[in-house]
């Protein structure tokens, strides 16, 4: 199907002669000129750094907050209304606020913006996973008076890890989107910045090449995440295979 779509794009644009939709071959030529590897270090590397930092910070904060909230009914009642409010906030509405509060359009503002929206899928999945712990496991830990650090590290987190990883995968896709949005709004480098400049100067070939690059980045980061997930959760798949159906 992807190949058929690309062939259809090339055939349609070859006959349409529309300046808004260049031929696929023209887009690929611009892609090679712009990104392999003339502007890779200038624009792609900063974007990848922002994605990596924002994703890592959002994941860490989501797990650190999600475990105690998931374990405490009182904390859940207090925290969930605030979580749902900010989770529903459209990202473009917070971009100007992030620039004003952080007084910067540099990496701090962008990484903070990415981390903020990467937080919620991990946070909610962590809360839900911890809430769903087997009551027998909890009662057994209490009966044997297992210290809190060991209980969290050896029981709670391993049991919740599959659902946390599922939230991390959603956060990774959000990190790419938020990277483009933050660089599109206020930046001096990055893939989103190149996309904005190409659009404003009516360089439609480079604009489409930047869109292709964003799609490839999202696809490759997801593929890399799946490879890591298979290794990290190999024990979980093996355990499920041994459980009688």
C-alpha positions in Angstrom: 0.0 0.0 0.0 2.7 2.6 0.8 4.4 1.9 -2.6 1.1 2.2 -4.4 0.4 5.6 -2.7 3.9 6.8 -3.8 3.4 5.6 -7.3 0.0 7.2 -7.5 1.5 10.5 -6.2 4.2 10.5 -8.9 1.7 9.7 -11.7 -0.9 12.2 -10.6 1.6 15.1 -10.1 3.3 14.3 -13.4 0.1 15.1 -15.2 -1.4 17.8 -12.8 1.6 20.2 -13.0 0.4 21.8 -9.8 3.0 24.1 -8.1 1.5 23.2 -4.7 2.1 19.4 -5.2 5.6 18.8 -6.7 6.4 15.5 -8.2 7.6 12.8 -5.8 10.9 12.7 -7.8 11.4 16.4 -7.2 10.7 16.1 -3.5 13.2 13.3 -3.2 15.8 15.3 -5.0 15.2 18.2 -2.6 15.3 15.8 0.3 18.7 14.5 -0.7 20.0 18.1 -1.2 18.6 19.4 2.1 18.9 16.6 4.5 21.6 14.1 3.2 23.5 15.6 4.8 23.8 19.3 4.2 21.6 20.5 7.1 21.6 17.3 9.2 23.9 18.7 11.9 22.4 22.2 11.9 18.7 21.2 12.1 18.1 17.5 12.5 20.5 16.9 15.4 19.0 19.8 17.6 15.5 18.4 16.9 16.5 14.9 18.0 18.2 16.2 21.1 15.0 18.1 22.0 12.9 15.0 21.4 15.2 12.8 23.5 15.5 15.2 26.4 11.8 16.1 26.5 10.7 12.4 26.2 13.1 11.3 28.9 12.1 14.0 31.4 8.4 13.5 30.7 8.7 9.7 31.2 10.7 10.1 34.4 8.3 12.6 36.0 5.3 10.5 34.9 6.6 7.4 36.6 7.7 9.3 39.7 4.3 10.9 40.1 2.2 8.0 38.9 3.4 5.4 41.4 2.4 7.3 44.6 -0.8 8.6 43.0 -1.7 5.1 41.9 -1.1 3.7 45.4 -3.0 6.4 47.3 -6.8 6.9 46.8 -6.5 10.3 48.5 -3.8 11.5 46.1 -5.8 10.2 43.2 -8.9 12.2 44.3 -6.8 15.3 44.6 -4.6 14.9 41.5 -6.9 13.5 38.8 -9.0 16.7 38.2 -5.8 18.7 37.7 -4.3 16.0 35.4 -7.5 15.8 33.3 -7.6 19.6 33.0 -4.1 20.1 31.8 -4.2 16.9 29.6 -7.1 18.4 27.7 -5.4 21.7 27.1 -4.5 22.2 23.4 -0.7 22.4 22.9 -0.8 25.6 20.8 -2.6 27.4 23.7 0.3 26.8 26.0 3.1 27.7 23.6 3.0 31.5 24.1 2.7 30.9 27.9 5.8 28.7 27.8 7.8 31.4 26.0 6.7 34.1 28.5 7.2 32.0 31.7 10.6 30.7 30.7 11.6 33.9 29.0 13.3 32.0 26.3 12.9 30.6 22.8 15.9 28.3 23.2 16.2 24.7 24.2 14.9 25.1 27.7 11.5 26.3 26.4 11.3 23.6 23.8 12.4 20.7 26.0 10.0 21.8 28.8 7.1 22.1 26.3 7.8 18.6 24.9 8.3 17.1 28.4 5.0 18.6 29.6 2.9 16.9 27.0 4.9 13.6 27.1 4.2 13.4 30.8 0.5 12.6 30.6 0.4 9.3 28.7 3.0 7.9 31.0 1.5 9.3 34.1 -2.0 8.0 33.4 -0.8 4.6 32.4 1.4 4.4 35.5 -1.6 5.3 37.7 -3.8 2.8 36.1 -1.2 0.0 36.2 -0.4 0.6 39.9 -4.1 0.7 40.7 -4.6 -2.7 39.0 -2.0 -4.5 41.1 -3.1 -7.9 42.3 -4.4 -7.4 45.9 -2.8 -10.7 46.9 0.6 -9.2 45.9 -0.1 -6.2 48.1 -1.3 -8.2 51.0 1.7 -10.5 50.8 4.1 -7.6 50.8 2.4 -6.2 53.9 2.3 -9.5 55.7 6.1 -10.0 55.2 6.7 -6.3 56.0 8.7 -5.8 52.8 10.5 -2.4 53.0 8.9 0.3 50.7 12.0 0.7 48.4 12.1 -3.0 47.8 8.4 -3.3 47.3 8.3 -0.5 44.8 11.5 -1.6 42.9 10.9 -5.3 42.9 7.1 -5.7 42.8 5.2 -2.5 41.9 7.4 -1.3 39.0 7.9 -4.7 37.3 4.2 -5.4 37.5 3.3 -2.0 36.1 6.1 -1.9 33.5 4.2 -3.3 30.4 1.5 -0.6 30.8 4.1 2.1 31.5 6.0 1.1 28.3 2.7 1.4 26.3 2.3 4.9 27.6 5.9 5.7 26.7 5.2 4.7 23.1 2.3 7.2 22.9 4.6 9.8 24.5 7.3 9.3 21.9 4.8 10.1 19.1 3.7 13.2 21.0 7.4 14.2 21.4 7.8 14.4 17.6 4.6 16.4 17.2 5.5 18.8 20.0 9.0 19.2 18.6 7.7 20.4 15.3 5.1 22.7 16.9 7.6 24.3 19.3 10.1 24.9 16.5 7.4 26.1 14.2 6.3 28.8 16.6 9.6 30.1 18.0 13.0 28.8 16.9 16.2 29.6 15.0 17.0 26.0 14.0 15.4 22.6 13.8 13.2 20.7 11.4 10.1 22.7 12.3 11.9 25.9 11.7 13.0 24.8 8.2 9.4 23.8 7.5 8.2 27.3 8.5 10.8 29.2 6.5 10.1 27.0 3.4 6.4 27.7 3.7 6.8 31.4 4.2 9.2 31.7 1.2 7.1 29.5 -1.0 9.8 26.9 -1.4 7.4 24.1 -1.8 9.9 21.4 -2.7 12.0 21.9 0.5 8.7 22.2 2.4 7.5 18.8 1.3 11.0 17.4 1.9 10.8 18.6 5.5 7.4 16.9 5.9 8.9 13.6 4.5 11.7 13.9 7.0 9.4 14.4 9.9 7.4 11.3 8.9 10.7 9.3 8.6 11.9 10.5 12.0 8.6 9.4 13.7 8.7 6.0 11.9 12.4 5.3 12.8 12.0 6.4 16.4 9.0 4.2 16.8 10.9 1.2 15.2 13.8 1.8 17.5 11.5 2.0 20.5 9.9 -1.3 19.5 13.4 -3.0 19.4 14.1 -1.7 22.9 10.7 -2.8 24.1 11.1 -6.3 22.9 14.3 -6.6 24.9 13.0 -4.9 28.0 9.7 -6.9 28.1 11.1 -10.2 26.9 10.4 -11.6 30.4 6.8 -10.5 30.2 6.2 -12.2 26.9 7.8 -15.4 28.2 5.7 -15.3 31.3 2.5 -14.9 29.4 3.4 -17.8 27.1 3.7 -20.1 30.2 0.4 -19.0 31.7 -2.3 -21.6 31.0 -5.2 -20.2 28.9 
